[in-house]
Structure formats: structure tokens, C-alpha cells
Amino acid sequence: MMVKKFRIILITIIIILVMPLFLGYTYYADIAALDSTKFTIKDIRLQEPGLTYCDLKIYINFHNPSDRDVSELTAVFDIYIADNYVGKGSLSKFSISANSSAEKDTSVTIYYANVAVAVVDGIKKGNFDLTIKGTASGNVLFGFLTVSDKFEATKFYP
């Protein structure tokens, strides 16, 4: 009877000590996976240049080089052309498997009245650099917590 009680107490102590270690490891490994994710602008396409506006389609590549999945990643970002703020963009939830990449796209309408003349000239000539600066958020610790990380990517068009 005494040996049985001792085993139960020993198993309980081991569980109490091992669980925080396991959860801590999982938390930091998930954060490391999110931190190591790279963001690049793969392509920019001028969809519909008009007299007062243009539509841009921005293709963003997310590369996860870690051995852990990044789950329910979202992103919100500001868009700059030639260092001039032109609008906001966002991407809804998606996941990236370990050691893989995912491509997402978003469309943005830019109204010429809201940007500098130099930016409009660059867009009309098809000669500009586009930068996105924002925050990506992903789930960690089995989806119980959400962690955010800032990112920035630039691409020259065309």
C-alpha cells in the first residue's frame, strides 16, 4: 500500500515538473518559427490604371524555414510608393507548413489625389518602388495565444 502511494506521488511530481517544461518549449519553438518567417513581395501587377486611380495586385511570399508549422497567420500593413504612404492592406488567416512557403495576394486601389505628384508620375510610367510595413500575427501554444511580429518588404516595379 505504501509503495502504491509513493508511485502515485512520484508520477504526480513528474507530471507537475514536466508539463511546464513541455509547454515552455512549445511556446518558444512556436515563437521562433514565427520570428524566422520571411516576407518578400514576389510580384506587383498594375491591374487597372485609370485617370484618377489605379488598382495594384500585390503578391506576397511567406517562407517558413523552421521545423514547426506557423498557424493562422494574419497580416496588416501600410503600403508606400517611393516612400509616400498610399494605403493599407491586410491578409486573412492562413497557415504555412514547416520548411515551406505560401503565397498570398491582396488588391489595393490607389487614388491619385491622395498621393504626391511624383508618385503618380512613377505609377503612370510603370517605374516605382513599393514597400509594405506591417505586423504579422500567428497562433502559438496550440492556438491558445497570439503573438505579433513586425515585417517590412520592398520591391521595385516593373
ChimeraX commands (.cxc) that place a marker at each C-alpha (Angstrom):
marker #1 position 0.00,0.00,0.00 radius 0.5
marker #1 position 2.82,2.39,0.86 radius 0.5
marker #1 position 4.64,1.63,-2.42 radius 0.5
marker #1 position 1.48,2.38,-4.40 radius 0.5
marker #1 position 1.08,5.80,-2.69 radius 0.5
marker #1 position 4.74,6.55,-3.33 radius 0.5
marker #1 position 4.35,5.75,-7.06 radius 0.5
marker #1 position 1.29,7.99,-7.35 radius 0.5
marker #1 position 3.10,10.86,-5.61 radius 0.5
marker #1 position 6.20,10.34,-7.79 radius 0.5
marker #1 position 4.14,10.29,-11.01 radius 0.5
marker #1 position 2.27,13.44,-9.91 radius 0.5
marker #1 position 5.53,15.28,-9.17 radius 0.5
marker #1 position 7.00,14.24,-12.54 radius 0.5
marker #1 position 3.88,15.46,-14.36 radius 0.5
marker #1 position 3.95,18.76,-12.45 radius 0.5
marker #1 position 7.60,19.28,-13.38 radius 0.5
marker #1 position 7.47,18.02,-17.00 radius 0.5
marker #1 position 4.31,19.84,-18.16 radius 0.5
marker #1 position 5.69,23.39,-17.69 radius 0.5
marker #1 position 8.89,22.38,-19.47 radius 0.5
marker #1 position 6.93,20.94,-22.38 radius 0.5
marker #1 position 4.63,23.98,-22.61 radius 0.5
marker #1 position 7.60,26.36,-22.34 radius 0.5
marker #1 position 9.47,24.57,-25.10 radius 0.5
marker #1 position 6.38,24.57,-27.33 radius 0.5
marker #1 position 5.77,28.28,-26.72 radius 0.5
marker #1 position 9.33,29.34,-27.54 radius 0.5
marker #1 position 9.60,27.00,-30.54 radius 0.5
marker #1 position 6.37,28.43,-31.99 radius 0.5
marker #1 position 7.62,32.00,-31.45 radius 0.5
marker #1 position 10.95,31.13,-33.08 radius 0.5
marker #1 position 9.06,29.75,-36.11 radius 0.5
marker #1 position 7.05,32.97,-36.42 radius 0.5
marker #1 position 10.17,35.12,-35.99 radius 0.5
marker #1 position 12.08,33.20,-38.65 radius 0.5
marker #1 position 9.29,33.55,-41.25 radius 0.5
marker #1 position 10.49,35.74,-44.13 radius 0.5
marker #1 position 8.23,38.10,-46.06 radius 0.5
marker #1 position 9.01,39.14,-49.64 radius 0.5
marker #1 position 6.99,40.90,-52.31 radius 0.5
marker #1 position 7.04,38.42,-55.18 radius 0.5
marker #1 position 5.22,40.50,-57.76 radius 0.5
marker #1 position 3.24,43.70,-58.29 radius 0.5
marker #1 position 0.73,43.98,-61.09 radius 0.5
marker #1 position -0.93,47.14,-62.27 radius 0.5
marker #1 position -4.49,45.91,-62.76 radius 0.5
marker #1 position -6.46,48.90,-63.91 radius 0.5
marker #1 position -4.76,52.27,-64.36 radius 0.5
marker #1 position -7.44,54.93,-64.68 radius 0.5
marker #1 position -7.49,58.70,-64.85 radius 0.5
marker #1 position -7.99,59.19,-61.10 radius 0.5
marker #1 position -6.89,55.86,-59.61 radius 0.5
marker #1 position -5.09,52.58,-60.20 radius 0.5
marker #1 position -5.55,49.09,-58.83 radius 0.5
marker #1 position -2.46,47.21,-57.71 radius 0.5
marker #1 position -2.35,43.49,-57.05 radius 0.5
marker #1 position 0.46,42.66,-54.64 radius 0.5
marker #1 position 1.73,39.08,-54.35 radius 0.5
marker #1 position 3.49,38.38,-51.05 radius 0.5
marker #1 position 5.57,35.27,-50.40 radius 0.5
marker #1 position 5.86,33.93,-46.84 radius 0.5
marker #1 position 8.70,31.48,-46.26 radius 0.5
marker #1 position 8.85,29.38,-43.09 radius 0.5
marker #1 position 12.36,27.86,-42.80 radius 0.5
marker #1 position 11.71,26.36,-39.36 radius 0.5
marker #1 position 10.75,22.80,-38.45 radius 0.5
marker #1 position 7.42,23.94,-36.98 radius 0.5
marker #1 position 4.18,24.98,-38.63 radius 0.5
marker #1 position 3.06,28.60,-38.38 radius 0.5
marker #1 position -0.69,28.55,-37.90 radius 0.5
marker #1 position -3.42,31.11,-38.51 radius 0.5
marker #1 position -1.06,33.81,-39.71 radius 0.5
marker #1 position -2.64,37.20,-40.47 radius 0.5
marker #1 position -1.05,40.43,-41.60 radius 0.5
marker #1 position -1.97,44.11,-41.65 radius 0.5
marker #1 position 0.34,46.57,-43.35 radius 0.5
marker #1 position 0.82,50.05,-44.71 radius 0.5
marker #1 position 1.78,50.50,-48.36 radius 0.5
marker #1 position 4.31,53.06,-49.55 radius 0.5
marker #1 position 5.30,54.03,-53.07 radius 0.5
marker #1 position 8.54,55.98,-53.34 radius 0.5
marker #1 position 8.41,56.47,-49.55 radius 0.5
marker #1 position 4.94,58.06,-49.76 radius 0.5
marker #1 position 2.08,56.45,-47.86 radius 0.5
marker #1 position -0.63,55.33,-50.29 radius 0.5
marker #1 position -2.88,52.99,-48.32 radius 0.5
marker #1 position -3.40,49.95,-46.15 radius 0.5
marker #1 position -3.63,46.25,-46.88 radius 0.5
marker #1 position -4.39,43.07,-44.98 radius 0.5
marker #1 position -4.35,39.32,-45.36 radius 0.5
marker #1 position -6.76,36.93,-43.67 radius 0.5
marker #1 position -5.79,33.80,-41.75 radius 0.5
marker #1 position -3.63,31.19,-43.42 radius 0.5
marker #1 position -1.04,28.64,-42.30 radius 0.5
marker #1 position 2.44,27.75,-43.51 radius 0.5
marker #1 position 3.78,24.25,-43.04 radius 0.5
marker #1 position 7.27,23.66,-41.70 radius 0.5
marker #1 position 10.06,24.21,-44.24 radius 0.5
marker #1 position 7.72,25.57,-46.91 radius 0.5
marker #1 position 6.34,28.74,-48.46 radius 0.5
marker #1 position 2.92,30.20,-49.10 radius 0.5
marker #1 position 1.94,32.97,-51.49 radius 0.5
marker #1 position -0.94,35.34,-50.77 radius 0.5
marker #1 position -2.20,38.28,-52.75 radius 0.5
marker #1 position -4.09,41.44,-51.97 radius 0.5
marker #1 position -5.53,44.21,-54.13 radius 0.5
marker #1 position -5.21,47.89,-53.32 radius 0.5
marker #1 position -6.82,50.87,-55.02 radius 0.5
marker #1 position -4.67,54.00,-55.04 radius 0.5
marker #1 position -6.39,57.32,-55.68 radius 0.5
marker #1 position -4.00,59.79,-57.28 radius 0.5
marker #1 position -5.49,62.72,-55.33 radius 0.5
marker #1 position -4.17,61.15,-52.12 radius 0.5
marker #1 position -0.52,60.84,-53.19 radius 0.5
marker #1 position 2.29,63.11,-54.31 radius 0.5
marker #1 position 2.65,64.06,-57.96 radius 0.5
marker #1 position 6.00,62.25,-58.14 radius 0.5
marker #1 position 4.30,59.02,-57.08 radius 0.5
marker #1 position 1.57,59.41,-59.72 radius 0.5
marker #1 position 4.21,60.00,-62.40 radius 0.5
marker #1 position 6.08,56.87,-61.29 radius 0.5
marker #1 position 2.92,54.77,-61.39 radius 0.5
marker #1 position 1.90,56.04,-64.82 radius 0.5
marker #1 position 5.40,55.39,-66.18 radius 0.5
marker #1 position 5.49,51.96,-64.52 radius 0.5
marker #1 position 8.66,52.82,-62.64 radius 0.5
marker #1 position 8.38,52.84,-58.83 radius 0.5
marker #1 position 9.35,51.03,-55.66 radius 0.5
marker #1 position 6.66,49.63,-53.39 radius 0.5
marker #1 position 7.23,48.95,-49.70 radius 0.5
marker #1 position 4.94,47.28,-47.22 radius 0.5
marker #1 position 5.47,47.72,-43.49 radius 0.5
marker #1 position 3.26,45.92,-41.06 radius 0.5
marker #1 position 2.57,43.37,-38.40 radius 0.5
marker #1 position 2.04,39.66,-38.81 radius 0.5
marker #1 position 0.26,37.71,-36.09 radius 0.5
marker #1 position 0.17,33.96,-35.61 radius 0.5
marker #1 position -1.06,31.44,-33.09 radius 0.5
marker #1 position 1.34,29.75,-30.66 radius 0.5
marker #1 position 0.99,27.20,-27.88 radius 0.5
marker #1 position -1.59,25.05,-29.65 radius 0.5
marker #1 position -3.63,28.12,-30.65 radius 0.5
marker #1 position -4.13,29.42,-27.11 radius 0.5
marker #1 position -2.04,32.58,-27.61 radius 0.5
marker #1 position -1.48,35.00,-30.47 radius 0.5
marker #1 position 1.93,36.60,-31.00 radius 0.5
marker #1 position 2.75,39.50,-33.34 radius 0.5
marker #1 position 5.93,40.39,-35.19 radius 0.5
marker #1 position 6.76,43.39,-37.39 radius 0.5
marker #1 position 7.88,42.95,-41.00 radius 0.5
marker #1 position 8.94,45.02,-44.00 radius 0.5
marker #1 position 9.43,44.15,-47.66 radius 0.5
marker #1 position 10.28,46.26,-50.72 radius 0.5
marker #1 position 10.11,45.55,-54.45 radius 0.5
marker #1 position 10.88,47.69,-57.46 radius 0.5
marker #1 position 8.27,47.74,-60.19 radius 0.5
marker #1 position 8.45,46.60,-63.00 radius 0.5
marker link #1:1,2 radius 0.2
marker link #1:2,3 radius 0.2
marker link #1:3,4 radius 0.2
marker link #1:4,5 radius 0.2
marker link #1:5,6 radius 0.2
marker link #1:6,7 radius 0.2
marker link #1:7,8 radius 0.2
marker link #1:8,9 radius 0.2
marker link #1:9,10 radius 0.2
marker link #1:10,11 radius 0.2
marker link #1:11,12 radius 0.2
marker link #1:12,13 radius 0.2
marker link #1:13,14 radius 0.2
marker link #1:14,15 radius 0.2
marker link #1:15,16 radius 0.2
marker link #1:16,17 radius 0.2
marker link #1:17,18 radius 0.2
marker link #1:18,19 radius 0.2
marker link #1:19,20 radius 0.2
marker link #1:20,21 radius 0.2
marker link #1:21,22 radius 0.2
marker link #1:22,23 radius 0.2
marker link #1:23,24 radius 0.2
marker link #1:24,25 radius 0.2
marker link #1:25,26 radius 0.2
marker link #1:26,27 radius 0.2
marker link #1:27,28 radius 0.2
marker link #1:28,29 radius 0.2
marker link #1:29,30 radius 0.2
marker link #1:30,31 radius 0.2
marker link #1:31,32 radius 0.2
marker link #1:32,33 radius 0.2
marker link #1:33,34 radius 0.2
marker link #1:34,35 radius 0.2
marker link #1:35,36 radius 0.2
marker link #1:36,37 radius 0.2
marker link #1:37,38 radius 0.2
marker link #1:38,39 radius 0.2
marker link #1:39,40 radius 0.2
marker link #1:40,41 radius 0.2
marker link #1:41,42 radius 0.2
marker link #1:42,43 radius 0.2
marker link #1:43,44 radius 0.2
marker link #1:44,45 radius 0.2
marker link #1:45,46 radius 0.2
marker link #1:46,47 radius 0.2
marker link #1:47,48 radius 0.2
marker link #1:48,49 radius 0.2
marker link #1:49,50 radius 0.2
marker link #1:50,51 radius 0.2
marker link #1:51,52 radius 0.2
marker link #1:52,53 radius 0.2
marker link #1:53,54 radius 0.2
marker link #1:54,55 radius 0.2
marker link #1:55,56 radius 0.2
marker link #1:56,57 radius 0.2
marker link #1:57,58 radius 0.2
marker link #1:58,59 radius 0.2
marker link #1:59,60 radius 0.2
marker link #1:60,61 radius 0.2
marker link #1:61,62 radius 0.2
marker link #1:62,63 radius 0.2
marker link #1:63,64 radius 0.2
marker link #1:64,65 radius 0.2
marker link #1:65,66 radius 0.2
marker link #1:66,67 radius 0.2
marker link #1:67,68 radius 0.2
marker link #1:68,69 radius 0.2
marker link #1:69,70 radius 0.2
marker link #1:70,71 radius 0.2
marker link #1:71,72 radius 0.2
marker link #1:72,73 radius 0.2
marker link #1:73,74 radius 0.2
marker link #1:74,75 radius 0.2
marker link #1:75,76 radius 0.2
marker link #1:76,77 radius 0.2
marker link #1:77,78 radius 0.2
marker link #1:78,79 radius 0.2
marker link #1:79,80 radius 0.2
marker link #1:80,81 radius 0.2
marker link #1:81,82 radius 0.2
marker link #1:82,83 radius 0.2
marker link #1:83,84 radius 0.2
marker link #1:84,85 radius 0.2
marker link #1:85,86 radius 0.2
marker link #1:86,87 radius 0.2
marker link #1:87,88 radius 0.2
marker link #1:88,89 radius 0.2
marker link #1:89,90 radius 0.2
marker link #1:90,91 radius 0.2
marker link #1:91,92 radius 0.2
marker link #1:92,93 radius 0.2
marker link #1:93,94 radius 0.2
marker link #1:94,95 radius 0.2
marker link #1:95,96 radius 0.2
marker link #1:96,97 radius 0.2
marker link #1:97,98 radius 0.2
marker link #1:98,99 radius 0.2
marker link #1:99,100 radius 0.2
marker link #1:100,101 radius 0.2
marker link #1:101,102 radius 0.2
marker link #1:102,103 radius 0.2
marker link #1:103,104 radius 0.2
marker link #1:104,105 radius 0.2
marker link #1:105,106 radius 0.2
marker link #1:106,107 radius 0.2
marker link #1:107,108 radius 0.2
marker link #1:108,109 radius 0.2
marker link #1:109,110 radius 0.2
marker link #1:110,111 radius 0.2
marker link #1:111,112 radius 0.2
marker link #1:112,113 radius 0.2
marker link #1:113,114 radius 0.2
marker link #1:114,115 radius 0.2
marker link #1:115,116 radius 0.2
marker link #1:116,117 radius 0.2
marker link #1:117,118 radius 0.2
marker link #1:118,119 radius 0.2
marker link #1:119,120 radius 0.2
marker link #1:120,121 radius 0.2
marker link #1:121,122 radius 0.2
marker link #1:122,123 radius 0.2
marker link #1:123,124 radius 0.2
marker link #1:124,125 radius 0.2
marker link #1:125,126 radius 0.2
marker link #1:126,127 radius 0.2
marker link #1:127,128 radius 0.2
marker link #1:128,129 radius 0.2
marker link #1:129,130 radius 0.2
marker link #1:130,131 radius 0.2
marker link #1:131,132 radius 0.2
marker link #1:132,133 radius 0.2
marker link #1:133,134 radius 0.2
marker link #1:134,135 radius 0.2
marker link #1:135,136 radius 0.2
marker link #1:136,137 radius 0.2
marker link #1:137,138 radius 0.2
marker link #1:138,139 radius 0.2
marker link #1:139,140 radius 0.2
marker link #1:140,141 radius 0.2
marker link #1:141,142 radius 0.2
marker link #1:142,143 radius 0.2
marker link #1:143,144 radius 0.2
marker link #1:144,145 radius 0.2
marker link #1:145,146 radius 0.2
marker link #1:146,147 radius 0.2
marker link #1:147,148 radius 0.2
marker link #1:148,149 radius 0.2
marker link #1:149,150 radius 0.2
marker link #1:150,151 radius 0.2
marker link #1:151,152 radius 0.2
marker link #1:152,153 radius 0.2
marker link #1:153,154 radius 0.2
marker link #1:154,155 radius 0.2
marker link #1:155,156 radius 0.2
marker link #1:156,157 radius 0.2
marker link #1:157,158 radius 0.2
view
